Amino acid sequence: MFPELTRDDVFRLETRRLWLRWPRMADASAILRQAGEKAVAEMTASIPHPYPADAVEPFIFAMRKGNALGEHLALAITPRSRPNELIGMIGAHKQATGIPFIGYWLGTPHWGKGYTTEAAQALIDTLFTLLDIPAIEADTRVINPASRRVLEKSGFRQEGSFLKSLPARGGLFPCEQYRLDRSTWAALKSWGSTGWTHAPEIETPGEFCVA
């Protein structure tokens, strides 16, 4: 589903404050530390708490492999001034309907700064620009007002509530379904332009990445 442009690990999205890039093996400790926090993990479907240390590198490998195959687009959220410092993740995957579904998480030290909204809007712009899709979908737990605000500020409308299986949480939990139609995105796109680039990134010396 995802185009050739996004299938190379030098692909990145740039916003005013952020770089969104492929995750690397060097991000393992940051993912373990931040995604493993209870406040972060409990709002997701698949992040366990506690996060097993031996699960992080296989996760990164799977994200990179899926990116390379065009099965999804998983990106690390990093400060633009410090692109080697992962502070969260955001991504999109294809559903059976053909409509992309987006999800995200951000480490607690970075909450309340608008980073998730900035990252989400960059990804939304990219998906609608590169893909011939009618809409983008997302959902959030009903107990997660911060995620709800991210979606609403990005133009999503609530479609209803439902019980969703959250495997890492161990059962069914109330969630809210959201949808952003292409026509709405085109009408409301007032958050500024996003540059998606295909250029070399800054790398950490000795960094090991699995292609």
C-alpha positions as CSV (number, residue, x, y, z in Angstrom):
1,M,0.0,0.0,0.0
2,F,2.8,2.4,0.9
3,P,4.8,3.8,-2.0
4,E,8.5,3.3,-2.8
5,L,9.4,6.7,-1.4
6,T,8.6,5.6,2.1
7,R,10.3,2.1,1.8
8,D,13.8,3.5,2.2
9,D,15.3,4.1,5.7
10,V,16.5,7.6,4.7
11,F,12.8,8.7,4.3
12,R,11.8,11.2,6.9
13,L,9.1,13.8,7.5
14,E,10.1,17.3,8.8
15,T,7.9,19.7,10.7
16,R,8.6,22.9,12.5
17,R,9.9,21.1,15.6
18,L,10.2,17.4,14.7
19,W,11.8,14.8,12.5
20,L,9.8,11.7,11.9
21,R,12.1,8.9,10.7
22,W,12.4,5.1,10.6
23,P,13.1,3.5,14.0
24,R,16.7,2.2,14.5
25,M,18.2,-0.4,16.8
26,A,19.9,2.5,18.6
27,D,16.4,3.6,19.7
28,A,15.9,0.4,21.8
29,S,16.7,1.9,25.2
30,A,14.5,4.9,24.6
31,I,11.5,2.7,23.4
32,L,11.9,0.4,26.4
33,R,12.1,3.3,28.9
34,Q,9.3,5.4,27.5
35,A,6.8,3.0,25.9
36,G,7.2,0.8,29.0
37,E,5.8,3.4,31.3
38,K,2.4,2.4,32.7
39,A,0.8,5.7,31.7
40,V,1.8,5.2,28.1
41,A,1.3,1.4,27.7
42,E,-2.1,1.3,29.3
43,M,-3.6,3.5,26.6
44,T,-2.4,1.2,23.8
45,A,-3.6,-2.2,22.4
46,S,-0.3,-3.9,22.1
47,I,2.4,-2.4,24.4
48,P,2.9,-4.6,27.4
49,H,3.6,-3.3,30.9
50,P,6.2,-4.0,32.0
51,Y,7.8,-4.1,28.6
52,P,10.2,-7.1,28.3
53,A,13.7,-5.9,27.4
54,D,14.1,-8.8,25.0
55,A,11.1,-7.7,23.0
56,V,12.3,-4.3,21.9
57,E,14.8,-5.2,19.2
58,P,12.4,-7.7,17.6
59,F,9.8,-5.0,17.6
60,I,12.2,-2.5,15.8
61,F,13.1,-5.2,13.3
62,A,9.4,-5.9,12.6
63,M,8.7,-2.2,12.1
64,R,11.7,-1.7,9.7
65,K,10.8,-4.8,7.8
66,G,7.1,-3.7,7.4
67,N,8.3,-0.3,6.3
68,A,10.6,-1.8,3.6
69,L,7.8,-4.1,2.3
70,G,5.3,-1.2,2.2
71,E,3.0,-3.0,4.7
72,H,2.9,-0.1,7.1
73,L,4.7,3.2,7.8
74,A,6.2,3.2,11.4
75,L,8.1,6.3,12.3
76,A,10.1,7.5,15.3
77,I,9.2,10.9,16.7
78,T,12.3,12.9,17.4
79,P,13.1,16.6,18.1
80,R,14.3,18.3,14.9
81,S,17.4,19.6,16.7
82,R,18.2,16.1,18.1
83,P,17.1,13.5,15.5
84,N,18.8,10.7,17.3
85,E,16.6,11.1,20.4
86,L,13.4,9.1,20.1
87,I,10.6,10.6,22.2
88,G,7.7,8.6,20.8
89,M,6.4,6.8,17.7
90,I,3.6,7.2,15.2
91,G,2.5,5.0,12.3
92,A,-0.2,3.9,9.9
93,H,-1.2,0.5,8.6
94,K,-3.6,-0.7,6.0
95,Q,-6.9,-2.1,7.2
96,A,-9.0,-4.7,5.3
97,T,-11.1,-1.9,4.0
98,G,-8.1,-0.3,2.4
99,I,-8.3,2.7,4.6
100,P,-5.2,3.5,6.6
101,F,-5.4,3.4,10.4
102,I,-3.1,5.6,12.5
103,G,-1.8,5.2,16.0
104,Y,0.8,6.9,18.2
105,W,2.4,7.2,21.6
106,L,4.6,9.8,23.2
107,G,6.9,9.5,26.3
108,T,5.5,11.3,29.4
109,P,8.3,13.9,29.7
110,H,7.1,15.3,26.4
111,W,3.4,15.5,27.1
112,G,1.5,18.8,26.9
113,K,3.8,20.4,24.2
114,G,1.7,19.7,21.1
115,Y,4.2,17.2,19.7
116,T,1.7,14.4,19.0
117,T,-0.6,16.8,17.1
118,E,2.3,18.1,15.1
119,A,3.4,14.6,14.2
120,A,-0.1,13.4,13.5
121,Q,-0.8,16.2,11.1
122,A,2.5,15.6,9.3
123,L,1.6,11.9,8.8
124,I,-2.0,12.8,7.8
125,D,-0.7,15.2,5.1
126,T,1.7,12.6,3.8
127,L,-0.9,9.8,3.6
128,F,-3.4,12.0,1.7
129,T,-0.6,13.3,-0.6
130,L,1.0,10.0,-1.5
131,L,-2.0,7.7,-1.4
132,D,-5.2,7.6,-3.3
133,I,-7.4,7.1,-0.2
134,P,-10.8,8.5,0.7
135,A,-10.2,8.7,4.5
136,I,-8.0,7.9,7.5
137,E,-9.3,6.2,10.6
138,A,-8.1,6.1,14.2
139,D,-9.5,5.1,17.6
140,T,-8.8,5.9,21.2
141,R,-9.7,4.6,24.6
142,V,-12.6,6.6,26.2
143,I,-10.3,7.3,29.2
144,N,-7.7,9.0,27.0
145,P,-8.9,12.6,26.5
146,A,-5.4,13.7,25.3
147,S,-5.5,11.4,22.3
148,R,-9.1,12.5,21.6
149,R,-7.9,16.2,21.5
150,V,-5.1,15.2,19.0
151,L,-7.6,13.7,16.7
152,E,-10.1,16.5,17.0
153,K,-7.5,19.1,16.4
154,S,-6.5,17.2,13.2
155,G,-10.0,17.3,11.8
156,F,-11.2,13.8,12.8
157,R,-14.9,13.3,13.7
158,Q,-16.1,10.7,16.1
159,E,-18.0,7.9,14.4
160,G,-19.2,6.1,17.6
161,S,-18.1,4.0,20.5
162,F,-17.4,0.3,20.6
163,L,-15.7,-2.5,22.6
164,K,-12.2,-3.2,21.3
165,S,-9.9,-6.1,22.0
166,L,-6.7,-4.7,23.6
167,P,-4.4,-7.8,23.8
168,A,-1.8,-6.2,26.0
169,R,-4.5,-5.1,28.4
170,G,-6.1,-8.5,28.6
171,G,-9.7,-8.0,27.3
172,L,-12.3,-5.8,25.7
173,F,-12.3,-2.1,26.5
174,P,-14.5,0.9,25.5
175,C,-13.0,2.9,22.7
176,E,-14.1,5.7,20.3
177,Q,-13.8,5.4,16.6
178,Y,-12.7,8.5,14.5
179,R,-12.5,9.2,10.8
180,L,-11.0,12.0,8.7
181,D,-12.4,12.2,5.1
182,R,-10.2,13.5,2.3
183,S,-12.7,16.3,1.6
184,T,-12.6,17.5,5.3
185,W,-8.7,17.4,5.3
186,A,-8.6,19.5,2.1
187,A,-11.0,22.0,3.6
188,L,-9.4,22.3,7.0
189,K,-5.7,21.9,6.1
190,S,-4.6,25.1,7.7
191,W,-1.8,23.8,10.0
192,G,0.9,24.6,7.4
193,S,2.9,22.6,4.9
194,T,4.9,19.5,5.8
195,G,8.1,18.6,3.9
196,W,8.6,14.9,3.3
197,T,12.2,14.3,2.2
198,H,14.4,11.5,0.9
199,A,17.8,12.5,2.2
200,P,20.6,11.1,4.4
201,E,20.0,11.4,8.1
202,I,22.4,12.1,11.0
203,E,23.6,8.8,12.4
204,T,25.2,7.7,15.7
205,P,28.7,6.4,15.2
206,G,28.7,2.6,15.4
207,E,24.9,2.4,15.0
208,F,23.6,-1.0,13.9
209,C,20.5,-1.2,11.7
210,V,18.8,-4.1,10.2
211,A,17.5,-3.5,6.7
